[in-house]
Amino acid sequence: MKRLLSEGVDPNTPNGRDFLERSALHWAVGNGHTSSVGALVQARADVNAVSEAGNTPLRWAENWEHTEVARLLEAAGGRRG
């Protein structure tokens, strides 16, 4: 992840979302990958991206009880959705 971001991959590219509009940030959050979430936030990933179901990454972090990830998203301006 960090290598791709350092090479200029845009974390917000529409082609980077799955069929339910979940972003790379959603997946990193859902799996509790704090370092990947941090790298995506640093690369200016949209911390308020909304999936087809209306979930933001912060909502996923709270649903999956990834408290460290949730704190990181809140500090970056993440909202519940």
Contacts in CASP RR format, 6 or more apart in sequence:
PFRMAT RR
TARGET T0000
AUTHOR 0000-0000-0000
METHOD contacts of the structure
MODEL  1
MKRLLSEGVDPNTPNGRDFLERSALHWAVGNGHTSSVGALVQARADVNAV
SEAGNTPLRWAENWEHTEVARLLEAAGGRRG
1 24 0 8 1.000
1 28 0 8 1.000
1 36 0 8 1.000
1 39 0 8 1.000
1 40 0 8 1.000
2 35 0 8 1.000
2 36 0 8 1.000
2 39 0 8 1.000
5 11 0 8 1.000
5 39 0 8 1.000
5 40 0 8 1.000
5 42 0 8 1.000
5 43 0 8 1.000
11 23 0 8 1.000
11 24 0 8 1.000
11 25 0 8 1.000
11 40 0 8 1.000
11 43 0 8 1.000
11 44 0 8 1.000
11 45 0 8 1.000
11 46 0 8 1.000
12 23 0 8 1.000
12 44 0 8 1.000
12 45 0 8 1.000
12 46 0 8 1.000
12 49 0 8 1.000
16 23 0 8 1.000
16 24 0 8 1.000
17 23 0 8 1.000
18 27 0 8 1.000
20 51 0 8 1.000
20 52 0 8 1.000
20 53 0 8 1.000
21 49 0 8 1.000
21 50 0 8 1.000
21 51 0 8 1.000
21 52 0 8 1.000
22 51 0 8 1.000
22 52 0 8 1.000
23 45 0 8 1.000
23 46 0 8 1.000
23 49 0 8 1.000
23 51 0 8 1.000
23 57 0 8 1.000
24 40 0 8 1.000
24 45 0 8 1.000
25 37 0 8 1.000
25 40 0 8 1.000
25 41 0 8 1.000
25 45 0 8 1.000
25 46 0 8 1.000
25 47 0 8 1.000
25 49 0 8 1.000
25 57 0 8 1.000
26 49 0 8 1.000
26 51 0 8 1.000
26 55 0 8 1.000
26 57 0 8 1.000
26 60 0 8 1.000
28 36 0 8 1.000
28 37 0 8 1.000
28 40 0 8 1.000
29 37 0 8 1.000
29 57 0 8 1.000
29 58 0 8 1.000
29 60 0 8 1.000
29 61 0 8 1.000
29 64 0 8 1.000
29 66 0 8 1.000
29 69 0 8 1.000
29 73 0 8 1.000
30 60 0 8 1.000
30 61 0 8 1.000
30 64 0 8 1.000
30 66 0 8 1.000
30 69 0 8 1.000
32 61 0 8 1.000
32 64 0 8 1.000
32 66 0 8 1.000
32 69 0 8 1.000
33 69 0 8 1.000
34 66 0 8 1.000
34 68 0 8 1.000
34 69 0 8 1.000
34 72 0 8 1.000
37 57 0 8 1.000
37 69 0 8 1.000
37 72 0 8 1.000
37 73 0 8 1.000
38 72 0 8 1.000
41 47 0 8 1.000
41 72 0 8 1.000
41 73 0 8 1.000
41 76 0 8 1.000
47 56 0 8 1.000
47 57 0 8 1.000
47 58 0 8 1.000
47 73 0 8 1.000
47 76 0 8 1.000
47 77 0 8 1.000
47 78 0 8 1.000
48 56 0 8 1.000
48 57 0 8 1.000
48 58 0 8 1.000
48 77 0 8 1.000
48 78 0 8 1.000
48 79 0 8 1.000
49 56 0 8 1.000
49 57 0 8 1.000
50 56 0 8 1.000
50 81 0 8 1.000
54 81 0 8 1.000
55 63 0 8 1.000
55 81 0 8 1.000
56 78 0 8 1.000
56 79 0 8 1.000
56 80 0 8 1.000
56 81 0 8 1.000
57 73 0 8 1.000
57 78 0 8 1.000
58 70 0 8 1.000
58 73 0 8 1.000
58 74 0 8 1.000
58 78 0 8 1.000
58 79 0 8 1.000
58 80 0 8 1.000
58 81 0 8 1.000
59 80 0 8 1.000
59 81 0 8 1.000
60 66 0 8 1.000
61 67 0 8 1.000
61 69 0 8 1.000
61 70 0 8 1.000
61 73 0 8 1.000
62 70 0 8 1.000
62 80 0 8 1.000
END
